[in-house]
Amino acid sequence: MTYAFVVFYKFRQMTTEESDRARAFWKQFLDEGWPEELHLIGDYRHAWGTEWNGFLLLEAEEPAVFFEFWPLFRDRTRWYVENTRTVIGLKRDPSAWM
């Protein structure tokens, strides 16, 4: 089974310097710290119609991969991410639609 995680996020107000620092952190983290078993399907900069600045779409075969990763990631981004909300779902097998 494939689990999907939609993580909505809201940034706090930042200076240009802080914004640059956050962007550099994100790039480095993607290159060096991302778990192999957690697939980043998309990083969406806007969530129009909501109060969120954007959202991540993640997938994993085992939910434990996300649940072990998320607290560590959240601790490292807490200085610039004001709030998050996660929606979890199971990917449907397309053959089940027939």
C-alpha positions in Angstrom: 0.0 0.0 0.0 1.1 3.5 -0.7 0.4 6.2 1.9 0.1 9.9 0.8 0.8 12.8 3.1 -0.3 16.3 2.2 1.4 18.7 4.5 0.1 22.2 4.5 2.5 24.8 5.8 2.4 28.5 6.8 5.6 30.6 7.0 6.0 33.2 9.7 6.9 36.8 8.5 10.6 36.8 7.6 13.2 39.4 6.6 14.9 38.9 3.2 17.9 37.5 5.0 15.8 35.0 6.9 14.0 34.0 3.7 17.3 33.4 2.0 18.5 31.3 5.0 15.3 29.2 4.9 15.6 28.7 1.1 19.3 27.6 1.6 18.3 25.2 4.4 15.6 23.6 2.3 17.9 23.0 -0.7 20.6 21.5 1.5 18.1 19.3 3.4 16.7 18.0 0.1 20.2 17.1 -1.0 21.6 15.7 2.2 18.9 14.9 4.8 15.9 13.5 3.0 15.1 9.8 3.7 15.3 7.6 0.7 12.0 5.8 1.5 10.0 9.1 1.7 9.2 10.4 -1.8 8.7 14.1 -2.3 6.1 14.1 -5.1 5.7 17.9 -5.1 6.4 21.1 -3.3 3.6 23.5 -4.1 4.2 27.2 -3.3 0.6 28.3 -3.0 -2.6 26.8 -1.6 -5.0 29.3 -3.1 -8.3 29.6 -1.2 -6.7 28.7 2.1 -4.6 30.5 4.8 -1.6 28.2 4.0 1.4 29.4 2.1 1.8 26.0 0.3 2.0 22.3 0.8 4.1 19.2 0.3 2.9 16.0 -1.3 4.8 13.0 0.0 4.4 9.2 -0.5 5.8 6.2 1.4 5.1 2.5 1.4 5.2 2.4 5.2 3.6 5.2 7.3 6.3 4.8 10.0 8.8 6.3 7.5 6.9 9.6 7.7 6.1 9.4 11.4 9.8 8.9 12.3 11.0 11.6 9.9 8.4 14.3 10.6 9.3 15.3 14.2 13.0 15.6 13.2 12.2 17.7 10.2 9.7 19.8 12.1 12.2 20.6 14.8 14.7 21.9 12.2 12.1 24.1 10.4 10.2 25.4 13.4 12.1 28.7 13.3 10.5 29.7 10.0 7.4 27.5 9.6 4.7 28.9 11.9 2.2 26.0 11.5 1.5 22.8 9.6 -1.5 20.5 9.0 -1.1 17.0 7.6 -3.7 15.0 5.8 -3.0 11.3 5.3 -4.6 9.0 2.7 -4.1 5.6 1.0 -3.4 5.5 -2.7 -6.2 3.7 -4.6 -5.3 1.0 -7.0 -6.6 2.2 -10.4 -7.9 -1.3 -11.2 -10.3 -0.9 -8.3 -12.2 1.7 -10.3 -13.2 -0.8 -13.0 
